[in-house]
Amino acid sequence: MSHSWLFWALLSAAFAALTAIFAKVGVAQVNSDLATLLRTIVILAMVAAMVAAGGSWQAPGEIPRRTWMFLVLSGLATGASWLCYFRALKLGEAARVAPVDKLSVVLVAVFGVMFLGERLSAVATLGVVLIAAGAALVAVG
């Protein structure tokens, strides 16, 4: 099971849910940007330990330039997302913020089709539409 993408995706969803709950409580007494910085430091230490323990280190010079460019862009997008997410949690209810944040699922599907040439089946398209509708209902409800 640990070699299945679905296993890891479900774990990701579970940890993302815990992230929202823990962050909502954690951001209550501190500026949301500072909370994001503190969270990022913890993540950096955890991932560094995983890379070291797993022997995954690769010399930076061995990594292709194109890979660096897209990883830097991904890092910038992640940072912006986290800053916005923590600000939203500071201002709103976790049960409403998190589902709206998950509109990223809809956007990934749209961007995947537009920029990566991916194709969605009719059933997958319906799923994406239902996710968007569900997020909208939670946001206004």
Steps between C-alpha positions, in 0.01 A plus 500: 500500500786744573593486129159631396444864410154475656644396836729804507228733370264391777774552759562843350131585535497383862809705587359801311186476711709492817700794365185710479387413851843542662569821306166655594582454868866596453434822311253633760761680713757600235529686171413263213823576310711418807299182547579404141871563558505286814313220322744520208800466731349183644432366150854582386651313797269201447570471127875549552494213750307283251747573219796430728351181644391374159827576328316710243751785488614604153764761426329822387727518195366166379144628484400626153441873460139446382431293811639778721283758323178305553586404858567867581169598337325224694661621823387857435147380426501285815618790712234730358236232552602442862505872580152542351372183670618606844354848449168342400511273808572799721191676363260214435374165622721198421194305382436765235857600412633148434235400242549825309874439509429163342379681190866443416382152393276661240774735386753215472257314274444809283873588487590137430273503195613845386875478556591132528272356234324274748150378422209459735234238444136603524482344847815686613363826359178446696708439813689825449173690453356342816813593700462860382129499587569347842765759583264778394220359718728472804630855446156661489330262748 
